[in-house]
């Protein structure tokens, strides 16, 4: 999966562009990114914001090694190893879907 495919997947699964990177936000603070994908020339890195405010790389892989599974989720970046990402993506996606209903 390339940069464009990863960005399209992320945006369709609750991520939003913050600071130029596809990001997931805190449920209690929807303007503050806590997880982001950082695109480099040949690799994509998955980073998590530590409580002190610094970003920590938790996974990284060459674009050629990031492949979609049968559901279209990128494999190779650690999404399958950390169950809280699924919950966080679902919370972000639900918040985006339902934010239009309140207005």
Backbone as a chain_set.jsonl record, in Angstrom:
{"seq": "XXXXXXXXXXXXXXXXXXXXXXXXXXXXXXXXXXXXXXXXXXXXXXXXXXXXXXXXXXXXXXXXXXXXXXXXXXXXXXXXXXXXXXXXXXXXXXXXXXXXXXX", "coords": {"N": [[0.859, -1.176, 0.0], [0.574, 2.159, -0.842], [1.329, 5.629, -0.051], [-0.955, 7.183, -0.785], [-2.985, 5.229, -0.822], [-2.929, 4.347, 1.841], [-3.63, 6.725, 3.131], [-6.224, 7.138, 2.105], [-7.492, 4.829, 3.12], [-7.21, 5.347, 5.877], [-8.693, 7.773, 6.216], [-11.239, 6.863, 5.595], [-11.75, 5.302, 7.747], [-12.123, 6.683, 10.128], [-9.945, 8.287, 10.787], [-8.352, 11.51, 10.755], [-6.943, 14.347, 9.082], [-4.427, 15.922, 10.698], [-2.07, 18.307, 11.376], [-0.849, 17.643, 8.986], [-0.699, 14.886, 8.878], [-2.324, 11.682, 8.789], [-4.4, 11.123, 11.506], [-5.446, 9.938, 14.754], [-7.66, 10.899, 17.334], [-8.071, 11.86, 20.815], [-10.914, 10.68, 22.562], [-12.005, 12.448, 24.435], [-10.869, 14.843, 23.727], [-11.179, 16.012, 20.843], [-9.57, 17.484, 19.073], [-6.945, 17.032, 19.444], [-4.288, 15.157, 18.428], [-3.416, 11.765, 19.078], [-2.45, 9.47, 18.027], [-0.643, 8.849, 15.087], [0.067, 8.539, 11.547], [3.057, 8.721, 9.953], [4.413, 9.703, 6.992], [7.21, 8.843, 5.19], [9.869, 8.969, 2.742], [10.277, 6.299, 1.815], [9.114, 4.687, 3.716], [6.45, 4.1, 6.121], [5.56, 5.313, 9.26], [4.173, 4.49, 12.405], [3.086, 6.36, 15.034], [2.814, 7.212, 18.512], [1.542, 9.518, 20.829], [3.157, 10.412, 23.729], [2.402, 10.87, 27.251], [3.965, 13.045, 28.105], [4.06, 14.595, 25.888], [5.751, 14.065, 23.753], [6.373, 12.412, 20.623], [6.365, 8.959, 19.984], [7.761, 6.427, 18.085], [6.139, 3.487, 17.25], [5.882, 1.534, 15.407], [7.017, 0.723, 12.131], [7.268, 0.491, 8.61], [8.268, -0.512, 5.326], [6.677, 0.777, 2.415], [6.131, -1.189, 0.469], [5.871, -3.485, 1.962], [3.61, -3.195, 3.459], [0.581, -4.468, 3.432], [-2.849, -4.873, 2.448], [-5.334, -6.567, 4.434], [-7.981, -9.076, 4.215], [-10.127, -7.511, 4.936], [-9.306, -5.052, 4.217], [-7.697, -3.646, 5.936], [-4.538, -2.281, 6.753], [-1.749, -4.402, 6.988], [1.106, -5.004, 8.937], [1.78, -2.756, 10.301], [1.189, -2.962, 12.938], [-1.433, -2.699, 13.835], [-3.03, -4.935, 14.274], [-1.88, -6.115, 16.484], [-2.314, -4.477, 18.641], [-5.046, -4.044, 20.401], [-6.418, -1.765, 21.289], [-6.263, 0.129, 19.283], [-8.236, -0.515, 17.43], [-10.569, 0.07, 18.892], [-10.164, 2.817, 19.327], [-10.147, 3.767, 16.675], [-12.77, 3.111, 15.967], [-14.218, 4.731, 17.786], [-13.418, 7.294, 16.872], [-14.386, 7.204, 14.221], [-17.152, 6.868, 14.683], [-17.684, 9.277, 16.03], [-17.225, 11.119, 13.956], [-19.234, 10.357, 12.151], [-21.588, 10.817, 13.589], [-21.466, 13.5, 14.302], [-22.739, 15.292, 12.599], [-25.401, 14.947, 13.138], [-26.14, 16.379, 15.385], [-26.47, 19.031, 14.721]], "CA": [[0.0, 0.0, 0.0], [1.326, 3.397, -0.911], [0.887, 6.76, 0.756], [-2.327, 7.555, -1.136], [-3.882, 4.149, -0.385], [-2.989, 4.389, 3.304], [-4.394, 7.918, 3.509], [-7.632, 6.871, 1.79], [-7.974, 3.868, 4.105], [-7.297, 6.014, 7.179], [-9.802, 8.726, 6.228], [-12.506, 6.137, 5.582], [-11.865, 4.55, 8.995], [-12.186, 7.544, 11.297], [-8.782, 9.149, 10.959], [-8.464, 12.833, 10.146], [-5.64, 14.963, 8.837], [-4.031, 16.93, 11.675], [-0.638, 18.543, 11.245], [-0.364, 17.039, 7.759], [-0.625, 13.426, 9.01], [-3.542, 11.004, 9.242], [-4.291, 11.031, 12.965], [-6.573, 9.6, 15.608], [-7.708, 11.839, 18.444], [-8.649, 11.422, 22.073], [-12.368, 10.879, 22.608], [-12.328, 13.62, 25.252], [-10.254, 16.037, 23.131], [-11.143, 15.641, 19.423], [-8.664, 18.307, 18.259], [-5.579, 16.681, 19.808], [-3.879, 13.849, 17.907], [-2.653, 10.91, 19.986], [-1.842, 8.457, 17.159], [-0.524, 9.37, 13.72], [0.905, 7.861, 10.561], [3.996, 9.673, 9.363], [4.893, 9.178, 5.719], [8.569, 9.195, 4.768], [10.071, 8.67, 1.317], [10.128, 4.878, 1.496], [8.464, 3.972, 4.821], [5.402, 4.743, 6.904], [5.744, 5.057, 10.679], [3.03, 4.671, 13.285], [3.602, 7.005, 16.232], [1.871, 7.476, 19.591], [1.963, 10.646, 21.649], [3.331, 10.072, 25.135], [1.82, 11.887, 28.134], [4.836, 14.221, 28.18], [3.897, 15.368, 24.664], [6.673, 13.642, 22.702], [5.899, 11.323, 19.769], [7.187, 7.757, 20.015], [7.502, 5.488, 16.988], [5.878, 2.145, 17.757], [6.002, 0.6, 14.285], [7.37, 1.315, 10.851], [7.431, -0.539, 7.583], [8.367, -0.037, 3.942], [5.375, 0.749, 1.737], [5.961, -2.456, -0.253], [5.562, -4.552, 2.909], [2.317, -2.927, 4.075], [-0.409, -5.066, 2.538], [-4.183, -4.933, 3.053], [-5.897, -7.891, 4.686], [-9.243, -9.284, 3.492], [-11.029, -6.404, 5.275], [-8.721, -3.821, 3.718], [-6.857, -3.022, 6.953], [-3.111, -2.48, 6.479], [-1.002, -5.336, 7.833], [2.528, -4.687, 9.01], [2.006, -1.574, 11.126], [0.895, -3.253, 14.325], [-2.834, -2.511, 14.206], [-3.582, -6.203, 14.729], [-1.269, -6.49, 17.764], [-2.732, -3.562, 19.709], [-6.501, -3.984, 20.272], [-6.965, -0.439, 21.578], [-6.367, 0.892, 18.04], [-9.561, -0.775, 16.855], [-11.543, 0.849, 19.669], [-9.926, 4.232, 19.077], [-10.621, 4.055, 15.318], [-14.235, 3.056, 15.998], [-14.679, 5.943, 18.467], [-13.203, 8.426, 15.971], [-15.308, 7.071, 13.09], [-18.498, 7.152, 15.189], [-17.775, 10.713, 16.309], [-17.362, 11.81, 12.668], [-20.529, 10.024, 11.555], [-22.683, 11.367, 14.358], [-21.345, 14.933, 14.594], [-23.697, 16.007, 11.776], [-26.756, 14.793, 13.644], [-26.411, 17.321, 16.459], [-26.694, 20.394, 14.246]], "C": [[0.901, 1.234, 0.0], [0.72, 4.475, -0.028], [-0.569, 7.127, 0.492], [-3.331, 6.509, -0.661], [-4.027, 4.138, 1.134], [-3.803, 5.588, 3.789], [-5.876, 7.698, 3.249], [-8.233, 5.88, 2.783], [-8.196, 4.555, 5.453], [-8.503, 6.947, 7.243], [-11.156, 8.024, 6.221], [-12.74, 5.333, 6.86], [-11.735, 5.422, 10.234], [-10.992, 8.43, 11.554], [-9.091, 10.501, 10.339], [-7.064, 13.408, 9.986], [-5.433, 16.083, 9.851], [-2.521, 17.097, 11.563], [-0.037, 17.877, 10.023], [-0.274, 15.522, 7.783], [-1.998, 12.855, 9.333], [-3.4, 10.704, 10.732], [-5.584, 10.563, 13.598], [-6.504, 10.514, 16.823], [-8.263, 11.181, 19.698], [-10.154, 11.609, 22.015], [-12.751, 12.135, 23.387], [-11.782, 14.927, 24.676], [-10.091, 15.822, 21.626], [-10.266, 16.52, 18.526], [-7.203, 17.973, 18.516], [-5.252, 15.272, 19.334], [-3.117, 13.074, 18.965], [-1.996, 9.744, 19.25], [-1.76, 9.066, 15.772], [0.318, 8.451, 12.864], [1.763, 8.939, 9.904], [4.586, 9.029, 8.113], [6.274, 9.734, 5.41], [8.697, 8.804, 3.296], [9.804, 7.207, 0.985], [9.396, 4.079, 2.567], [7.329, 4.803, 5.411], [5.635, 4.335, 8.356], [4.441, 5.307, 11.419], [3.592, 5.205, 14.597], [2.472, 7.263, 17.216], [2.432, 8.616, 20.43], [2.006, 10.221, 23.107], [2.712, 11.172, 25.996], [2.662, 13.157, 28.258], [4.77, 15.071, 26.915], [4.83, 14.999, 23.534], [6.069, 12.484, 21.927], [6.89, 10.172, 19.834], [6.785, 6.834, 18.879], [7.289, 4.104, 17.582], [5.949, 1.091, 16.657], [6.38, 1.387, 13.04], [7.609, 0.205, 9.846], [7.551, 0.125, 6.222], [6.994, -0.163, 3.289], [5.11, -0.602, 1.065], [5.571, -3.607, 0.673], [4.249, -4.331, 3.654], [1.252, -3.376, 3.085], [-1.771, -5.085, 3.21], [-4.606, -6.371, 3.316], [-7.229, -8.008, 3.959], [-10.268, -8.198, 3.79], [-10.508, -5.059, 4.787], [-7.833, -3.11, 4.716], [-5.39, -3.301, 6.661], [-2.471, -3.428, 7.481], [0.465, -4.946, 7.797], [2.816, -3.469, 9.855], [1.604, -1.779, 12.583], [-0.541, -3.031, 14.754], [-3.437, -3.783, 14.787], [-3.035, -6.631, 16.094], [-1.772, -5.643, 18.925], [-4.238, -3.342, 19.589], [-7.089, -2.6, 20.528], [-7.045, 0.433, 20.323], [-7.728, 0.702, 17.397], [-10.629, 0.036, 17.573], [-11.4, 2.34, 19.384], [-10.402, 4.619, 17.681], [-12.145, 4.054, 15.275], [-14.813, 4.302, 16.669], [-14.545, 7.169, 17.562], [-14.172, 8.386, 14.8], [-16.74, 7.393, 13.53], [-18.694, 8.638, 15.458], [-17.945, 11.498, 15.012], [-18.715, 11.576, 12.058], [-21.648, 10.775, 12.265], [-22.584, 12.86, 14.651], [-22.331, 15.756, 13.767], [-25.124, 15.936, 12.297], [-27.115, 15.819, 14.719], [-26.728, 18.721, 15.984], [-27.983, 20.54, 13.481]], "O": [[1.866, 1.317, 0.759], [-0.28, 4.249, 0.655], [-1.333, 7.355, 1.429], [-4.4, 6.854, -0.157], [-5.126, 3.942, 1.654], [-4.573, 5.478, 4.743], [-6.705, 8.04, 4.093], [-9.361, 6.069, 3.24], [-9.233, 4.371, 6.09], [-9.256, 6.919, 8.217], [-12.12, 8.54, 6.786], [-13.808, 4.749, 7.037], [-11.287, 4.952, 11.28], [-11.028, 9.255, 12.467], [-9.983, 10.621, 9.499], [-6.126, 13.002, 10.672], [-6.17, 17.068, 9.862], [-1.78, 16.117, 11.648], [1.156, 17.573, 10.01], [0.181, 14.92, 6.81], [-2.762, 13.473, 10.074], [-2.413, 10.111, 11.167], [-6.671, 10.762, 13.055], [-5.417, 10.862, 17.286], [-8.844, 10.097, 19.65], [-10.626, 12.606, 21.468], [-13.718, 12.811, 23.035], [-12.195, 16.006, 25.1], [-8.998, 15.488, 21.167], [-10.234, 16.303, 17.315], [-6.314, 18.551, 17.891], [-5.864, 14.304, 19.784], [-2.277, 13.633, 19.669], [-1.09, 9.104, 19.782], [-2.698, 9.725, 15.324], [1.157, 7.696, 13.356], [1.256, 9.929, 9.376], [5.179, 7.952, 8.172], [6.475, 10.948, 5.374], [7.727, 8.356, 2.684], [9.169, 6.911, -0.027], [9.087, 2.907, 2.352], [7.254, 6.018, 5.232], [5.876, 3.165, 8.65], [3.698, 6.231, 11.091], [4.465, 4.584, 15.204], [1.329, 7.499, 16.825], [3.63, 8.676, 20.705], [1.017, 9.731, 23.653], [2.518, 12.29, 25.519], [2.117, 14.236, 28.492], [5.357, 16.152, 26.867], [4.721, 15.565, 22.446], [5.34, 11.667, 22.49], [8.101, 10.377, 19.751], [5.611, 6.497, 18.727], [8.134, 3.6, 18.322], [6.063, -0.102, 16.939], [6.088, 2.578, 12.928], [8.088, -0.876, 10.189], [6.997, 1.201, 5.998], [6.243, -1.095, 3.577], [3.984, -1.099, 1.095], [5.002, -4.6, 0.217], [3.821, -5.203, 4.41], [1.046, -2.753, 2.043], [-1.853, -5.292, 4.42], [-4.291, -7.277, 2.545], [-7.575, -7.132, 3.166], [-11.183, -7.978, 2.996], [-11.185, -4.04, 4.925], [-7.262, -2.068, 4.392], [-5.028, -4.437, 6.353], [-2.637, -3.265, 8.69], [0.999, -4.598, 6.744], [3.981, -3.164, 10.111], [1.678, -0.842, 13.377], [-0.846, -3.163, 15.939], [-4.266, -3.717, 15.695], [-3.667, -7.429, 16.786], [-1.665, -6.056, 20.08], [-4.675, -2.539, 18.764], [-8.169, -2.297, 20.022], [-7.821, 1.388, 20.297], [-8.31, 1.654, 16.876], [-11.499, 0.625, 16.932], [-12.397, 3.044, 19.22], [-10.997, 5.682, 17.507], [-12.747, 4.903, 14.617], [-15.789, 4.87, 16.179], [-15.46, 7.99, 17.493], [-14.725, 9.418, 14.42], [-17.458, 8.108, 12.831], [-19.748, 9.194, 15.15], [-18.727, 12.448, 14.968], [-19.302, 12.5, 11.496], [-22.551, 11.308, 11.619], [-23.524, 13.437, 15.197], [-22.726, 16.836, 14.206], [-25.961, 16.765, 11.941], [-28.296, 16.093, 14.932], [-27.213, 19.535, 16.77], [-28.306, 21.634, 13.019]]}, "num_chains": 1, "name": "protein.A"}
